[in-house]
Amino acid sequence: MADQITVTLKKSMITSTQKIRATLIGMGLTRVNKTVTRKDTPEFRGMLRKVQHLVVVEE
């Protein structure tokens, strides 16, 4: 696995459930097209799986 993961929010979270919104905010993704770089951990991978339909991941 890579040391860092870059994640970009590509779809709006307006119609998402409260849990998915909380996950995105916890990841630091608050606006469409916002990109964050985070450390690659099992916890972060789990968050990515929860919101995989809304984001684009680059390793």
C-alpha positions as CSV (number, residue, x, y, z in Angstrom):
1,M,0.0,0.0,0.0
2,A,1.1,3.6,-0.6
3,D,2.0,5.8,2.3
4,Q,-0.6,8.5,1.3
5,I,-4.0,8.5,-0.4
6,T,-5.5,11.4,-2.2
7,V,-9.3,11.5,-2.2
8,T,-11.6,13.9,-4.1
9,L,-15.3,14.4,-3.5
10,K,-17.0,14.1,-7.0
11,K,-20.7,13.9,-6.1
12,S,-22.8,15.9,-3.8
13,M,-23.7,14.5,-0.4
14,I,-27.1,16.3,-0.3
15,T,-29.2,13.1,-0.7
16,S,-26.9,10.9,1.4
17,T,-27.8,9.5,4.8
18,Q,-26.5,11.2,8.0
19,K,-23.9,8.5,8.6
20,I,-22.4,9.0,5.1
21,R,-22.4,12.8,5.6
22,A,-20.6,12.4,9.0
23,T,-18.0,10.1,7.3
24,L,-17.3,12.6,4.6
25,I,-17.0,15.4,7.1
26,G,-14.7,13.2,9.2
27,M,-12.5,12.7,6.2
28,G,-12.4,16.5,5.6
29,L,-14.5,16.4,2.4
30,T,-17.0,19.3,2.8
31,R,-17.4,20.5,-0.8
32,V,-17.7,19.0,-4.3
33,N,-14.2,18.8,-6.0
34,K,-12.4,19.3,-2.7
35,T,-9.3,17.1,-2.5
36,V,-7.6,15.8,0.7
37,T,-4.5,13.8,1.2
38,R,-4.5,11.4,4.2
39,K,-2.3,8.6,5.6
40,D,-3.2,5.2,4.4
41,T,-4.6,3.3,7.4
42,P,-7.1,0.5,7.8
43,E,-9.5,2.9,9.4
44,F,-9.3,5.3,6.5
45,R,-9.8,2.5,4.0
46,G,-13.0,1.5,5.9
47,M,-14.2,5.1,5.6
48,L,-13.5,5.0,1.8
49,R,-15.5,1.8,1.4
50,K,-18.5,3.5,3.0
51,V,-18.4,6.5,0.6
52,Q,-16.9,4.9,-2.5
53,H,-19.8,5.9,-4.7
54,L,-19.2,9.6,-4.0
55,V,-15.4,9.9,-4.2
56,V,-12.4,9.3,-6.6
57,V,-9.3,7.8,-5.0
58,E,-5.7,8.2,-6.2
59,E,-2.9,6.3,-4.5
